[in-house]
Amino acid sequence: MLALRRLYPLVACAGIAMAVVAAVVGQIDPDPYLDPLNLTISEYAALDRGGATEFAMACLGIASFALVVGLRAVKAPVGAAAERLMLVWSAALIVIAIVPTTAPGLALDLTAQVHRYVSVAAFVAMPAAGALMVARFSEDERWRVVARPVEWLALVGGFGLLAITYVALPGDRVLIGLVERALLGAEVALIGVLAVRLAQLTWTRDASRVSRAALGRLVTSHDSFLTGHK
């Protein structure tokens, strides 16, 4: 049980790091038609066909699920509603990685429509979850240190949702890729803050327990030695 609890933050942090690296690598392409500023992440992935973007989304979804399980293991003051929203986010990312969308300009088939609606759910879920967690974190001594970063990142995510809604509808998709990537960046930063804090709490507490146990064994051995030589 102890090993599993220590594994959750490791999987979360490693998955987030792998997702960021894969996303950055996958979004670098000399092809002038692949413009990350004016193509959404899904459109870019549909045209690129390299698989790096899908891999990044899958890593992020798995990392987010491990984060939720890890937060529950340490009894973090997340709250039921925020936890469900984080599960929606993690499940949606995995679906996005598996279910493809169509290239820009083509009609949306059923899988592309599923991809679109699941993407919307993912983008909405994480800022909402962050907003719900702020008050609970502020009241908990262990998590108070991340309350303000979570608040600011949730706020940035909220503004990002407004911006991408405007750009996608009356804004004629101008720089929609830039806005979407900024929004996703804020959401990834939010779960990154939670994952790092989870790792700090888990590994520090476990290290303290190991130290106390070792000290206890040392004291017991010392007492036994003294008793045996009386």
N, C-alpha and C positions, 0 to 999 in steps of 0.2 A: 504493500500500500504506500509506503514511504517512497519507494522507487518510482511508482506511478505518479505520485503527486509532484515529484521533482521533474518528471518527464514532460508534463503538460506545458510549463512555461518554456522549456527547451524547444519543444515542437513548435510552439507559437512564435517564438522569436526567430528560429531558424526558417520557418515557413514564410514569415513576413520578409525576411532578408532575401530569401531566394526569389520571392515574388517581385520584389523591387528590382533586383538585378535582371531577372528575365524580362520584366516589362520594359526596362530601359534599353536592353539589348534588342528586344523585339520591335521597338519603335524607331530604331535607327535603320534607315534604308535610303540608298541614294536615288531610288526611283522618284522622279518629280511628281508622279501621280499619287504617290503615297505621302500626302501632306498631313502630318499629325495635328496641325493647327485647325484644319477645316474638315477632318474626318473624325468621326467618333471612334472610340477604341474598338468597338465591334466591327465597324466598317473597315477600319485599317486591317484588322485581323482577317476579315473576309477576303480582302484584296491581296494581302501579304502571303498567306498560306504557309508561313514559316512554322507556326505552332507555338512560338514563344509566348504570345499573348494569352493563348488558352492555358498554357502551362502555368503562367503567372497567376491567372485567376483561380486555377485549381489549387495551387500552393496557398494562396490567400484564403480560400474557403476552408481548407483543412486546418490551417493555422488558427483561423478564427474559431473553428469548432473546438480545437484544443484549448484555446483561451477561455471559452465559455465553461468547459469542463474544469479547467484549472481554477477559475474564479469560484466555481461552486465548491470545489474541494477545500479551499481556504476560507469558505463562508464570507466571501466579499459582499459588501452591502450593495449589490447590483439591483436587486428588485426583480420580481417575476416578469413585469412588462418589458423592462430593458433586456432581460435575458432572452425572452422570446424574440424580440426584435433582432438581437445579435444572432440568434439561430436562423432567423429569416435571411439575414445578411450572408451568413456562411453557406447556407443551402443554396441561395440564389447565385452566389459566385461559382459554385460547383456546377449548377445547371448551365450558367453562361458559358463555362468552359467546355461543356459537353454538347450543348445544343447550338448549332451554328446559325448565323444570320445570313442574309443575302447581301450581295455587293450593292453599292449605291446605284440608284437608278432602276433597279429591278423590282418587280412586284414582290410584296412580302408574302411568302407561303406560310403554312401553319407553324413550322419550326421557327421561322424568323419572327412571327408574332409572339410566340412563347418567349423567345429570347428578349424581345423588346420589353414586354411587360415584367418579366423577371428582373431585367436590368433596372427598371424604374423602382421596383420593390427594394432592390439592393441599395440604390442610391438614397432612398427615403429612410430606410430602416436604421442605418447607422447614426446619422445626426440625431434622429429621434431618441435612440437608445442613449446616446451621450447626454442629451438634455435631461433625460430622466435620472441619470446616475449622479448628476452634479450635487444635488442636495444631499443625497445619501452619503456620498464621499466626504462632503464637508463636515458631516457629523461623526465620521469615523476617524479615529486617530491614525490608524494604519494607512488609510487612503486619502487623508486630507491633503497630502502633498501633491496629488495629481488632480484634485478637484478643479483648480483654476485652469490648467492646460486642457482638461477634458471640456470645460465650459467654453473656452475660446475656440477649440477645434469643432465642437458641436455648432457654435455660432457661425464659424466660417462655412461649415457644411450646409447650414440653413440658408445662408446668403448664396452659396453655390447652387442650391436647388432652385432658388428664385432666378438666378442668372441663367441657368441652363434652360429653365422653362421659357423665359423670355426669348433666348436665342433660338430655341427650337420652334417657337410659334411665330410671333410677329417679327423676330429679328432676322429672318431669312437665313438662319444657320451660319451667320458670320462668326468665324472663330469658335465654332461649337466644339471642335476638338480640344482647343486650349481650355475652354471653360470646363469641359467634362473631365479632363485630366487634372485640373486644379481641384475640382470637387473630390475626385477619387483620391488624390494626394492627401487632402485633409482627413478623409475617412481612414486611410491607411495609417496616417500619423496618429489618429485617435486610438486605433487598436494597438499600435506600436507602444504608445504610452502605457496602456493597460498591461501589455505583455511584459514590458520591462519592469513595471512595478510588481507584477505577480512574481517574476523571477527573483527580484530583490527580496520580497517577503518570504518566499518559499525556501530559497537557498540560505538566507540568513537565519531563519528560524530553525531549519534543519541542522545547520552548522552549530548553532547554539545548543541544540539538543545533544548532538554528538559530543560537543565539548563537555557539557555537564555530565553525560554518561561516562566519558573517559575519566573525568575528575572523580566521579563517584567510585569507579573501579579502582583508581589509584589510591583513594583514601581507604577503601575497604582492604586493599592489599597491604597498605601500610599498617593498618590496625591489626590485621591478621599476623603480620610479621612481628609486631611488637608483642602481641599476645603469645605467640609461639616461643618468644625468647624470655618470657618472664619466669 
